[in-house]
């Protein structure tokens, strides 16, 4: 399975926005439907976020990286919360979004244009003024 940065961002945003200090519970609803559960546990499973294999893979990779903390696991659910590093990682991802990359590329292009196009013009103009100031130009 391939780690997708888009999935990481969406999971970090989910954890950041919905966690009220107790973490966010996930259950593999497809697997849990194969078993019979007490009514209270079934309600818990139904209210949890679905833990698909893709989401599970990404959460555990993010856990290995230190972005999320696994608070606890039960037979029917696993609870994750975002760590301080996860908040920093999310901020980094937000700062490096597509529009910011475009701004950096355009800014770099303008910087190159300034140095490769406008600089020779400025040097030529200054050279003419210096030659005329010292009366070295050929009239």
C-alpha positions as CSV (number, residue, x, y, z in Angstrom):
1,X,0.0,0.0,0.0
2,X,1.2,3.5,-0.8
3,X,1.3,6.3,1.7
4,X,-0.7,9.2,0.4
5,X,0.0,12.8,1.7
6,X,-3.6,13.8,0.9
7,X,-4.9,11.1,3.2
8,X,-2.4,12.2,5.9
9,X,-3.7,15.7,5.6
10,X,-7.4,14.8,5.8
11,X,-6.8,12.5,8.8
12,X,-4.8,15.2,10.7
13,X,-7.5,17.7,9.9
14,X,-10.2,15.3,11.1
15,X,-8.3,14.7,14.4
16,X,-7.6,18.4,14.9
17,X,-11.2,19.5,14.2
18,X,-13.1,16.8,16.0
19,X,-11.0,15.8,19.0
20,X,-12.3,17.3,22.2
21,X,-9.5,15.9,24.3
22,X,-10.6,12.3,24.3
23,X,-9.3,11.3,20.9
24,X,-11.3,10.1,17.8
25,X,-12.6,6.5,17.7
26,X,-12.4,4.4,14.6
27,X,-14.0,1.0,14.0
28,X,-13.7,-1.4,11.0
29,X,-17.4,-1.4,10.4
30,X,-17.3,-4.1,7.7
31,X,-15.4,-6.5,10.0
32,X,-17.6,-5.6,13.0
33,X,-20.8,-6.3,11.1
34,X,-19.7,-10.0,10.9
35,X,-20.1,-10.4,14.7
36,X,-22.9,-9.8,17.1
37,X,-22.2,-7.1,19.7
38,X,-24.1,-5.9,22.8
39,X,-26.4,-3.0,22.0
40,X,-24.2,-0.3,23.7
41,X,-21.1,-1.6,21.8
42,X,-23.0,-1.6,18.5
43,X,-24.0,2.0,19.1
44,X,-20.4,2.9,19.7
45,X,-19.3,1.1,16.5
46,X,-22.0,2.9,14.5
47,X,-21.0,6.3,15.9
48,X,-17.2,5.8,15.3
49,X,-15.4,6.7,12.1
50,X,-14.9,3.8,9.7
51,X,-11.5,2.2,9.9
52,X,-11.0,1.0,6.3
53,X,-7.7,-0.7,5.5
54,X,-6.4,2.5,3.8
55,X,-7.2,4.6,6.9
56,X,-5.7,2.0,9.2
57,X,-2.5,1.9,7.2
58,X,-2.2,5.7,7.2
59,X,-3.0,6.0,10.9
60,X,-0.4,3.4,11.9
61,X,2.2,5.0,9.7
62,X,1.4,8.4,11.2
63,X,1.7,6.7,14.6
64,X,5.1,5.4,13.7
65,X,6.1,8.9,12.7
66,X,4.8,10.5,15.9
67,X,2.0,12.5,14.3
68,X,-0.8,10.6,16.2
69,X,-1.0,8.8,19.5
70,X,-3.0,5.6,19.9
71,X,-4.8,6.2,23.2
72,X,-6.3,2.7,23.4
73,X,-7.6,-0.3,21.5
74,X,-10.5,-2.5,22.2
75,X,-11.9,-5.4,20.2
76,X,-14.3,-3.1,18.4
77,X,-12.5,0.2,18.2
78,X,-9.2,2.1,18.3
79,X,-8.8,5.7,19.5
80,X,-6.3,8.1,18.1
81,X,-5.4,11.7,19.0
82,X,-3.2,14.2,17.3
83,X,0.2,15.0,18.9
84,X,2.0,18.3,19.1
85,X,4.2,17.0,16.3
86,X,1.0,16.2,14.3
87,X,-0.1,19.8,14.7
88,X,3.2,21.0,13.5
89,X,3.1,18.6,10.6
90,X,-0.4,19.8,9.6
91,X,0.8,23.4,9.8
92,X,3.7,22.5,7.5
93,X,1.4,20.8,5.1
94,X,-1.0,23.8,5.0
95,X,1.9,26.2,4.4
96,X,3.1,24.1,1.5
97,X,-0.2,23.8,-0.2
98,X,-0.6,24.2,-4.0
99,X,-1.2,28.0,-4.0
100,X,1.9,28.6,-1.9
101,X,3.9,26.4,-4.2
102,X,2.6,28.5,-7.2
103,X,3.5,31.7,-5.4
104,X,7.1,30.4,-4.7
105,X,7.5,29.3,-8.4
106,X,6.2,32.6,-9.8
107,X,8.3,34.5,-7.2
108,X,11.4,32.5,-8.3
109,X,10.6,33.2,-11.9
110,X,10.3,36.9,-11.3
111,X,13.5,36.9,-9.3
112,X,15.3,35.2,-12.2
113,X,13.7,37.7,-14.6
114,X,14.9,40.6,-12.5
115,X,18.4,39.3,-12.5
116,X,18.7,38.1,-16.1
117,X,16.6,40.8,-17.9
118,X,16.5,44.0,-15.8
119,X,20.0,43.8,-14.3
120,X,21.8,44.1,-17.7
121,X,19.6,47.1,-18.5
122,X,20.4,48.8,-15.2
123,X,24.1,48.1,-15.7
124,X,24.1,49.6,-19.2
125,X,22.3,52.8,-18.0
126,X,24.6,53.2,-15.0
127,X,27.6,52.7,-17.3
128,X,26.4,55.4,-19.7
129,X,25.9,57.8,-16.8
130,X,29.4,57.1,-15.3
131,X,31.1,57.5,-18.7
132,X,29.3,60.9,-19.2
133,X,30.1,62.0,-15.7
134,X,33.8,61.4,-16.1
135,X,33.5,62.6,-19.7
136,X,34.9,59.3,-21.1
137,X,32.2,58.8,-23.7
138,X,33.2,59.4,-27.2
139,X,31.3,62.4,-28.6
